[in-house]
């Protein structure tokens, strides 16, 4: 039940249409005077990166073969560090619908995962399910489902 709730929540929150998003433009020349404070963007920064470092991808896992997050394919192998709930885990614990934070490196169309962290947006016991099936309560938090 918890996995179903997480999958429904993640599906409702995932962005649509990210497959055809154009590549980011090159950084403006004025960017050299301002430090990057985001998640790293493309990973190319003219100054020291204060974000995630490298290429940071945060989103819902939508498929495998490698790993697909937000329509972006990222290669990973059994040696890639995976963490769930703050503990080391193996890659076979990854599931479609989980929210992942991936730090990757690469260029062109190939990205390789350096680390994968599973982030649980709602975690805890399911306390109640509304009779019409549109919401439930998890660890005291009401979770609604979008059609």
C-alpha distance (Angstrom), angle and dihedral (degrees) to the residues before:
residue distance angle dihedral
X1 . . .
X2 3.81 . .
X3 3.81 91.2 .
X4 3.81 90.6 49.3
X5 3.80 90.6 51.1
X6 3.80 92.0 48.7
X7 3.81 92.5 47.6
X8 3.80 92.2 49.6
X9 3.79 92.1 46.9
X10 3.78 92.4 47.9
X11 3.82 92.9 47.5
X12 3.79 91.1 51.0
X13 3.80 91.5 51.9
X14 3.81 99.8 43.0
X15 3.79 116.6 110.0
X16 3.79 118.6 -115.2
X17 3.77 126.5 -135.5
X18 3.79 99.2 21.9
X19 3.82 92.7 133.6
X20 3.81 94.0 80.0
X21 3.78 98.9 40.4
X22 3.83 110.5 136.0
X23 3.78 120.8 -118.1
X24 3.79 116.2 -91.5
X25 3.80 114.8 -96.2
X26 3.79 118.8 -112.5
X27 3.82 113.9 -84.9
X28 3.78 116.0 -86.7
X29 3.78 117.4 -108.7
X30 3.81 89.7 -114.5
X31 3.82 89.3 60.8
X32 3.81 89.7 81.7
X33 3.80 89.5 73.2
X34 3.83 95.4 52.6
X35 3.82 122.6 63.4
X36 3.82 117.5 -128.8
X37 3.78 109.0 -110.2
X38 3.82 98.7 171.2
X39 3.78 132.0 87.7
X40 3.76 93.2 -71.7
X41 3.82 100.5 -89.3
X42 3.78 106.9 -153.2
X43 3.77 90.5 -6.9
X44 3.80 91.4 -115.0
X45 3.78 112.1 115.7
X46 3.80 129.8 159.1
X47 3.81 89.6 -144.4
X48 3.79 135.5 39.6
X49 3.82 110.9 -59.2
X50 3.80 112.8 -122.6
X51 3.81 95.3 -179.6
X52 3.81 131.1 71.2
X53 3.78 92.3 -50.3
X54 3.76 124.4 -128.7
X55 3.76 116.0 21.1
X56 3.79 111.5 -24.3
X57 3.79 120.0 -160.6
X58 3.79 121.6 -177.2
X59 3.79 120.1 179.9
X60 3.77 150.7 88.2
X61 3.80 119.8 -45.5
X62 3.81 105.3 -119.3
X63 3.79 102.7 172.8
X64 3.77 150.8 -12.3
X65 3.81 141.8 -130.5
X66 3.74 82.2 107.2
X67 3.83 108.6 -10.9
X68 3.80 125.6 -69.8
X69 3.82 119.6 -155.4
X70 3.81 122.1 172.2
X71 3.81 89.8 -14.2
X72 3.81 92.5 -54.5
X73 3.81 119.6 120.6
X74 3.80 115.1 -140.2
X75 3.81 121.9 -176.7
X76 3.79 117.8 -134.0
X77 3.78 136.1 169.0
X78 3.82 135.9 -163.3
X79 3.82 90.4 -86.7
X80 3.83 92.6 60.4
X81 3.83 108.8 110.3
X82 3.82 111.8 -114.9
X83 3.81 124.0 -171.9
X84 3.81 127.8 -169.2
X85 3.81 122.2 179.8
X86 3.82 88.2 -7.5
X87 3.81 93.4 -57.8
X88 3.79 130.5 107.4
X89 3.79 114.0 -101.2
X90 3.80 139.8 172.4
X91 3.78 123.4 -102.6
X92 3.81 91.7 -111.6
X93 3.83 89.9 74.4
X94 3.82 90.6 68.7
X95 3.82 113.8 107.6
X96 3.79 137.1 -175.3
X97 3.80 108.1 -96.5
X98 3.80 96.7 33.9
X99 3.79 118.5 122.2
X100 3.80 109.9 -120.5
X101 3.79 133.8 -168.5
X102 3.80 107.4 -153.9
X103 3.78 126.6 -172.5
X104 3.80 107.7 -161.5
X105 3.76 140.8 171.8
X106 3.75 132.7 -157.4
X107 3.73 142.9 90.1
X108 3.74 138.8 -112.6
X109 3.77 112.9 8.7
X110 3.82 96.5 -25.2
X111 3.79 122.5 86.2
X112 3.81 123.8 177.0
X113 3.80 120.7 -157.9
X114 3.80 114.5 -121.9
X115 3.81 92.3 -178.6
X116 3.81 139.0 -5.1
X117 3.80 124.6 -155.1
X118 3.81 121.2 -173.0
X119 3.80 110.5 -142.7
X120 3.79 118.2 -160.7
X121 3.76 110.0 -147.3
X122 3.81 93.4 -169.1
X123 3.76 120.7 17.7
X124 3.77 130.7 173.6
X125 3.76 143.6 64.2
X126 3.80 120.0 -35.7
X127 3.80 102.3 -117.5
X128 3.80 101.0 179.6
X129 3.80 142.3 -0.8
X130 3.80 119.7 -152.2
X131 3.79 111.9 -120.5
X132 3.82 93.0 -121.7
X133 3.82 90.0 55.0
X134 3.81 95.7 -124.6
X135 3.80 97.9 113.6
X136 3.77 145.0 13.7
X137 3.79 137.3 -171.3
X138 3.82 118.6 -117.7
X139 3.80 119.5 -176.1
X140 3.80 89.8 -21.8
X141 3.81 94.0 -49.2
X142 3.83 121.7 115.1
X143 3.81 111.5 -130.8
X144 3.81 118.3 -166.3
X145 3.79 127.9 -163.0
X146 3.79 123.3 -135.7
X147 3.81 116.2 -141.0
